[in-house]
Amino acid sequence: MRSEIAGMNSELEAKVESYNYANYQLSQIEANIADNEARLQEAIVTLDETQSRLNDRVEKIYKNGSVEMLDVLMDTSDLSEFLTTYDMLTKVSEQDSNDVEQVKMLKSQVEDARAQLAEDKDSQEGLVAQLSAEQAAIESGIAERNTALAGIEADISQLEAEQAAANEVSFQAQVAASNTDSSGGGGGYNDSGGNYGPAPAPSAGGAVGIAQQYLGVPYVWGGASPSGFDCSGLTMYVYAQMGISLPHSAAAQLSSGTPISYSQLAPGDLVFFGSGGISHVGIYVGGGSMIHAPYPGASVMISPLAYGGSYRGACRL
């Protein structure tokens, strides 16, 4: 039954990150809509100005007939100049026509784009609502199982707390023992969960040092503050304090940095996990471990990389 609860926690975490990614995509769509609205208004202004100029010309031609153009043409000294002047007047007229057609085409394109983006926005809002409903159902299911297994889960929680405390003590000892080479390697992660070497000390004010301040802060889905974090909310908040802006989505964060291999891992790198898509992110601390916000009911802790599930990659910001 413990594995079932763990599976539900993992599934919920994946849903939370799907929700976060949907919100991220929605914000991108809204920004595109705003940009296209501005382009559309600019196209309309240009079109109105061009049409106004053409209307003035038509009105003058209507009032004065063709005398003005005839005067211009008859004022030429020879046939060659006549043809050159006529060609110039024709090109001016063609250019006006081309300008109008280009602006009309731009207006049509932007209006089509706006319609498509509005449709996308509707789809995204529907997706966010769907994910929120699914998440509520999963949270309810976990609560029911936790209530039914309260005695057993109390023992499990105690063991997990003791392990987290042991990880914390080990990490603090590693930091105290070393104040150099904060960019050392990652200790050779492997899927079996072994081979965790000593963690290099984090650089002063670095991501690891900042994240360490929030050990014990409860997991809150959608959280991105010291009152509560989800996994991508924690990494976003930590790096914001270093002047680096990240989206509130593990999947989107993966593409925000430079991809690196296991052997290149150093403290402060982001590490990603997930079985279908990217559903979890943590901050590598060295020694094959990470600081992360694991799942509802838990708190920010230091865990082996193997704790995160299926390793999907890492990036450096």
WOJO-V189152 format. One record per run of one state. SS is the DSSP state (H for helix, E for strand, L for the rest). FROM is the first residue (numbers start at 1). TO is the last residue. If there is no record, write none. Layout:
# WOJO-V189152
SS:FROM:TO / SS:FROM:TO
This chain:
# WOJO-V189152
L:1:1 / H:2:64 / L:65:66 / H:67:74 / L:75:78 / H:79:148 / L:149:149 / H:150:177 / L:178:206 / H:207:212 / L:213:217 / E:218:219 / L:220:223 / E:224:225 / L:226:227 / E:228:229 / L:230:230 / H:231:240 / L:241:249 / H:250:254 / L:255:257 / E:258:260 / L:261:261 / H:262:264 / L:265:269 / E:270:273 / L:274:279 / E:280:286 / L:287:288 / E:289:293 / L:294:298 / E:299:304 / H:305:308 / L:309:310 / E:311:316 / L:317:317
